[in-house]
């Protein structure tokens, strides 16, 4: 179920981005997913609770890396910033492209997703590891450098897989690979943390408060890998002005109707540290895989190749 939710969220995210809207955070998306798939609210809540309890058990055991990562992305335990899920799903698109085609483990990306969503352990061979890492992080760290680090980590902490699974020499599971990718992405963002907070504080002036235009200017000054779409900027500023937890349906309402909600706060001001926190959590500096120094996108090339509209470089 975990990987199926990933796949459906990826599709929902793509639709939101096309419409200039923010992506629904994973924790909220899971609640909405259960509501939509089980119809009656009471039945949906019962199934969601069972799902959460099963995840809690798996997380406490610490053996199922896929489930443990999902738990953190949902914010249940040791939460990861929301942007980590966005980055992971787009990285999986690149991995699917690297592992699909002539001479690859899968003939098409659809077959890759079908295998992964079946719940089976998916093995990522060394050549595809290197190719994917090169595409995903090419702007900051070389693929060979990252693969060398990954090999050292595997040697120091060998991967544990079910007895019926055999990983070929040098191969690792998809869950271990994506966990490594998220770790590297987090490190890149954490290195920028203090500078980002400082930039936001400079933009706020003496009162340490940010209006929407000042928030936008601060985000532009930070120069994230990819700037937020209009709806993302509006959503983040609204959340910075309203830091209390919101029910999932309310989060979805704000995202879908961001212009209306922005109008309620556009004359207000957000605390500068709250604004920086929301930006780091929901967008971040290193926020999109496959972006080259010239601004072109390997991710978009993989997407066009999947649709039969071009070839990847």
ZIHU-V869242 format. One record per run of one state. SS is the DSSP state (A for helix, B for strand, O for the rest). FROM is the first residue (numbers start at 1). TO is the last residue. If there is no record, write none. Layout:
ss->[SS,SS]
from->[FROM,FROM]
to->[TO,TO]
This chain:
ss->[O,A,O,A,O,A,O,A,O,A,O,B,O,B,O,A,O,B,O,A,O,A,O,B,A,O,A,O,B,O,A,O,A,O,A,O,A,O,B,A,O,B,O,B,A,O]
from->[1,2,19,26,39,41,62,65,75,82,99,100,101,106,107,109,118,123,125,126,138,143,157,172,174,192,193,208,209,211,212,223,230,242,248,257,258,264,270,272,283,291,292,297,298,307]
to->[1,18,25,38,40,61,64,74,81,98,99,100,105,106,108,117,122,124,125,137,142,156,171,173,191,192,207,208,210,211,222,229,241,247,256,257,263,269,271,282,290,291,296,297,306,313]
